[in-house]
Amino acid sequence: MMMVIIAAAVGSYSAANKKNRDNKRMADLDRIRMALEMYRQNSATGIYPTTAGVGAALCPDYLDVWPMLDPKGVAYVYTSPIGTNSYRYTLSTTLEITGATYFVSNP
């Protein structure tokens, strides 16, 4: 009986940790999204930074640090076209609980 209770508690603890890490991932992407919007508003050209230059473009003026890795050490994915088409971007990460890809993009 005690083993069943312990197993249930460990399972609940593990699920709670996964949910907390997923919440951190979503919060990180939302923070990056807000920084990208501030960058675009302050940009003379009104475009988003390119994929290669995003970290340098946002830090330290819009973000203290670029959160390149999620809580498990997996890189967040940011993509934006190069050149004058940089009016769009996509941020993504994979959620632990569902395995689904979580996307954030410009409005």
N, C-alpha and C positions, 0 to 999 in steps of 0.2 A: 504494500500500500504506500509506504513512504517513497519508494522508487518512482511510482506513478506521479506523485505530487512533485518530486524533484524534477522529473522529466518535463512535466507541464510548466514548471517555473522556468527552467532553462530555455524551453521553446518560446515562452512569452518574452523573456529577457532578450533573446536573439532577435525576435521579430521587432521589439521596441528599438533595439540598436539599429536595425536596418531602416526602420522608419525615420529615426533621428538623422541618419546619414543621408537619406533621401531628402528630408527637409533642408538639410545643409546644402545639398546640391542645388535644389530649387532656389534657395535664398541667394547662393553665390551667383547663379545665372541672372536672377532679378537685379542684383547689385551691379553686375556687369552691364545689363541692359540699361539701367539708369545712367551709368557712366557713359555709355555709348551715345545716349540721347543728349546728354550735356555736351559731349565732345562735338557732335554734329551741329548743335545749336550755336556753339562758339566758333565753329570752323568757317573760314572765309568762303569755302566752296560748298558747304552744306552737305558734305558726304561723310560716310563712315570710314574709319581706318581700314586699310587692306588687311588681309589675313596675316601676312608676314609682319606687319608693323603695329598690330593692335596693342600689345603689351607696352611698348615704348610710347605709343600715342596716349594711352590712358593714365600711365603712372608717371609721376606722382600727382598730377593735377586733378585727376578724376577718381582715381583709386589709390589707396596707400600701397598696395601690392597687387600684382596680377595673380588671381587664384587659378593657376594653370592646372592644378590637380584637385580631384575630388577627395573626399575623406578616405577612400581606399587607395589613393595614388593613381587613379586613372585620369588622363588628361581630358579637360573640357574641349569641345570642338567649336571653333569660331570660324565662319567662312564669310567672306565678302568679296565681290568681284574686284578686280584691279581696274583702275582708271576711272573714267567719268561715269561708269555704271555702278559706282559704289554707293548707291542710294538704298541698298538692301543689305541685310546681314542675317545670319542664322547662328544661334548658339544651341548646343545640344549636349546631353549627357544621358547615360543609361541609368534608370532607376533600379535599385536592388530588389525591392519587394515584388514588382510586376515584371521586371526585365524589359519594360517599354522604354522607348526613347522619348525623352522630355525635351521639347523644342521651345525656344524663345526666339522671336524675330521682331523686326521693326514693324511698327503699325502700318 
